[in-house]
Amino acid sequence: MSDNSTELLHEVADSEYKYGFVTDIESEKAPIGLNEDTVRFISAKKNEPDWLLKWRLKAYQHFVSLTDKEAMPDWAHLNIPEIDLQAISYYSAPKQNPEYESLDEVDPELLETFSKLGIPVQEQERLVGIAVDVVMDSVSVTTTFNAELDKNGIIFCSFGKAVQNHPELVKKYLGRVVPYTDNYFAALNSAVFSDGSFCYIPKGVRCPVELSTYFRINAAGTGQFERTLIVADDDSYVSYLEGCTAPQRDENQLHAAVVEIVAMESAEVKYSTIQNWYPGNADGVGGIFNFVTKRGICEGDRSKISWTQLETGSAITWKYPSCILKGDHSVGEFYSVAFTKGKQQADTGTKMIHIGKDTSSTIISKGISAGNSQNAYRGLVRVNRGAENARNFSQCDSMLLGDRCGAHTYPYLEISNPSAQVEHEATTSKVGEDQIFYCKARGISETDAIKLIVNGFCKEILAKLPMEFAVEARNLLAIELEGSVG
Amino acid sequence: MLEIKNLHVSIEEEQKEILRGLDLKVGPGEVHAIMGPNGSGKSTLASVLAGRDGYEVTEGSISFDGDDLLELEADERAREGLFLAFQYPVELPGVSMSNFLKQAVSSVREHRGLDALSAGDFLKLMKEKAALVHLDPALKARAVNEGFSGGEKKRNEIFQLAMLDPKLAILDETDSGLDIDALRIVADGVNTLRSSDRSFVVITHYQRLLDYIVPDVVHVLVDGKIVLSGDKSLALKLEEHGYDWIRDESALPAS
C-alpha cells in the first residue's frame, strides 16, 4: 500500500467517536461495590418477589465461588485489563421514575439526547412499524405502540415490569437458555441485572411491528447489566432490533448483558443488533468493555433463530450469539459485520449446537480491521451424536485496512455424527491500492472509495437487517469510515 | 489539450528511469496512437497521466487543458476530464456497477457545475451508453468487473468512458486479449465517442486496433522517448518491419 492511502487509512482509523456526550439527568445510584447487600439493594429497589431475590443470590454465590482460574475467560484473542468489580456502582436509575402517559412528560433533556443520536422518540413513534422500549441506564423510560401489541396479546415491556405483571412467564424461562452457571459474566449479570426487555409472542401470532430497543449507558462509572428474554410460542414470528450508542467517557465501563431466546414449534425469531458503544479514544483510553452472552434455543421442531449484528463500537467486544438447535428441522443463522479501528479489540462469532435431526445452520461473518485494532472470528459448529443429517455452511471473510491491524479466524468443528455436512470457507483480503486507484481514476475520492469497497464487502450482511436498520447501519459504517477527511 | 514536455519518470521503488525526456502534444479532438515494443514505457506513461502512485516525475511538465496535471490527485484529474481505460480493470466485489457509476458520475458532474441526475435519467444514461458497446443492461446489478469475461471487462471500460464524458481518454492496451469481434465492438464504441472536443491517446502494441480506430498521428515510443511520429502509414510500416529499424535509424545513444 502506498504512503498516501496508508496515511488515509490511518486517519480513518483514528477518527473520533461522533456520539460522545453526556446527558445531565439526576440518577439514583447503588452504593459502590459488589456484595450480597448490593444484590439485595437492587432486588428491593425493583420491588422483586422473593423467588427472584433467591435466584439472584444463588447466582451471586456461584459468582463468588468461581476461583481466579475459571473466573475471567482468557481464551479469547483479547488483551483484557483487570476490572475492579468493587469500584463499580451496580444500579443507577433516573431519579424521576414515573410512568409517562405521553412523551410531553418525559424529561426534555432525555428527548434532546435521543435527537442528538438521530433517533428522536417522537419520530420513532410516528414511524409505522416500530415500537421502542427505551432503556436508559437500565430503567425502562417509555414504551410506545403498546395498544397495537396488546391487541395481538403480545407482551413487550421492561424486564422489571414483566417480573411484576407476568411473573409466571419470567419464572418459567429465566436462566433456561443461559443459566447463571454458564460463564463468569453471565453469573455476574444474573446477580446484579438491573433491567432489560421482555417479550412474549403468543401462539400463532405474527408480530406486526419490528420490536426495537435502544440501550444507553449514561451515568458515569455505572456498569450496565441488562437482561433480555424473548419467548416465541408455537407458530409465532417476531423481529427484534437492538441498537446501542453510548456517551464519551474517560474510564472503562463494564457492560455484561445476557439475552435469552426461546423459539417453540415452528416459531421464528429474528434478532438484529447495531452495537456502537463508545470505543475509547485514539490512545485506547476509556471505552466500553462489552461482554455479552446471547443465546437462543430452537426448542420446537421447525423453529428458527436468526442473529444479525453490526458491531462497530466498544473497546473490547466478547460476544458469541449462539443457537441450540434442539427441535428437528430447526434452523440457526448468524450474520455478522464487525468493524474495529483505533485500539479496539473484538473477539466475536457464534456457536451452532446441532442436537435435533435435520437441523441446519448458516454462519456468515465479515470482519473489517483498521488502525491498530484486532478483530477475531471465533465460531463453533458442534454436531451431536443424535443429530442426523445436520448441515452447516460457514463463511468468514476478513478485510484489512492498513498495515497495523490484525484479523484472525478461529473455527472449531466438533462432529459426532457421520451424516453431517459441514462446509467452511475463509478469506482474508486487504483493501488494495489497485482498487482505490481504480475508483479515483473514475473521479471518486479516496474516502468514498474506501466506503464503497467496505460497503461492498459487507453488503450481503447489511441486506439481512430490517430496512429501517439497514439505512442506519450504512450511515453508521460511513461515519465510522469517514475519519477526519470528507 | 495535453502537452507533455521533456518528461522524465522513475519508478519510486526501483530508482530506474522509465521515461527519459518524452514530448507529446495532443490537440482537441485529435486521436494519437502510441506504439512501442515491450518495456518502452507505454504503460508507465498511461499510469503517470492518470496519477497512479509509485512513480516519480524527476523532470519535465504535463499541462492538461491549461492546468498543471502533476499538481492534481488522480481523482481530481478524473473530475477535470481525464479518463484512463485500464489494461487490467480491477474487480470490486460487492460494489454494484450502478452504485459505482452513480458515485463517479455525480462527483464528476458536481465538479463541472452540473446538476445531479435524477435516478430515472441516470438509469436511462446507463442503458444508452451500455448499448454503445453491446453490454447487457443487467450488468448494473453486477459487481464491478467481478465475474466479467476479459472482453466484457474491456467493453466495460469503454462504457465507463462514455458515462463520464471526458475531454481526454487514454486507452491503455485496450485491444490486448480481445478477439476480433470484441475488438470491433470496442473500436465502434470509441469511434462513436470521437468528437471535436474529445481527444484520445491510444496506447497499443499492435497495429491491428488502428485499422478500426484510425489515428491522426502515430508516435513510436522506444526506451522512454518518442523517436518517430507520422501518420497512420507509420503503424503499417511498424507492423511489417518491427521496431528494430527505428532504433537503428534514430541512432539512439546506447543505454
Boltz contact constraints between the chains, C-beta under 6 A:
constraints:
  - contact:
      token1: [A, 2]
      token2: [B, 53]
      max_distance: 6.0
  - contact:
      token1: [A, 4]
      token2: [B, 53]
      max_distance: 6.0
  - contact:
      token1: [A, 434]
      token2: [B, 90]
      max_distance: 6.0
  - contact:
      token1: [A, 435]
      token2: [B, 90]
      max_distance: 6.0
  - contact:
      token1: [A, 435]
      token2: [B, 92]
      max_distance: 6.0
  - contact:
      token1: [A, 437]
      token2: [B, 52]
      max_distance: 6.0
  - contact:
      token1: [A, 438]
      token2: [B, 90]
      max_distance: 6.0
  - contact:
      token1: [A, 440]
      token2: [B, 74]
      max_distance: 6.0
  - contact:
      token1: [A, 440]
      token2: [B, 75]
      max_distance: 6.0
  - contact:
      token1: [A, 441]
      token2: [B, 50]
      max_distance: 6.0
  - contact:
      token1: [A, 441]
      token2: [B, 74]
      max_distance: 6.0
  - contact:
      token1: [A, 441]
      token2: [B, 78]
      max_distance: 6.0
  - contact:
      token1: [A, 441]
      token2: [B, 84]
      max_distance: 6.0
  - contact:
      token1: [A, 442]
      token2: [B, 78]
      max_distance: 6.0
  - contact:
      token1: [A, 442]
      token2: [B, 104]
      max_distance: 6.0
  - contact:
      token1: [A, 443]
      token2: [B, 75]
      max_distance: 6.0
  - contact:
      token1: [A, 443]
      token2: [B, 78]
      max_distance: 6.0
  - contact:
      token1: [A, 443]
      token2: [B, 79]
      max_distance: 6.0
  - contact:
      token1: [A, 443]
      token2: [B, 104]
      max_distance: 6.0
  - contact:
      token1: [A, 443]
      token2: [B, 107]
      max_distance: 6.0
  - contact:
      token1: [A, 443]
      token2: [B, 108]
      max_distance: 6.0
  - contact:
      token1: [A, 444]
      token2: [B, 103]
      max_distance: 6.0
  - contact:
      token1: [A, 444]
      token2: [B, 104]
      max_distance: 6.0
  - contact:
      token1: [A, 444]
      token2: [B, 107]
      max_distance: 6.0
  - contact:
      token1: [A, 445]
      token2: [B, 75]
      max_distance: 6.0
  - contact:
      token1: [A, 452]
      token2: [B, 95]
      max_distance: 6.0
  - contact:
      token1: [A, 456]
      token2: [B, 92]
      max_distance: 6.0
  - contact:
      token1: [A, 456]
      token2: [B, 93]
      max_distance: 6.0
  - contact:
      token1: [A, 456]
      token2: [B, 94]
      max_distance: 6.0
  - contact:
      token1: [A, 456]
      token2: [B, 95]
      max_distance: 6.0
  - contact:
      token1: [A, 457]
      token2: [B, 94]
      max_distance: 6.0
  - contact:
      token1: [A, 459]
      token2: [B, 94]
      max_distance: 6.0
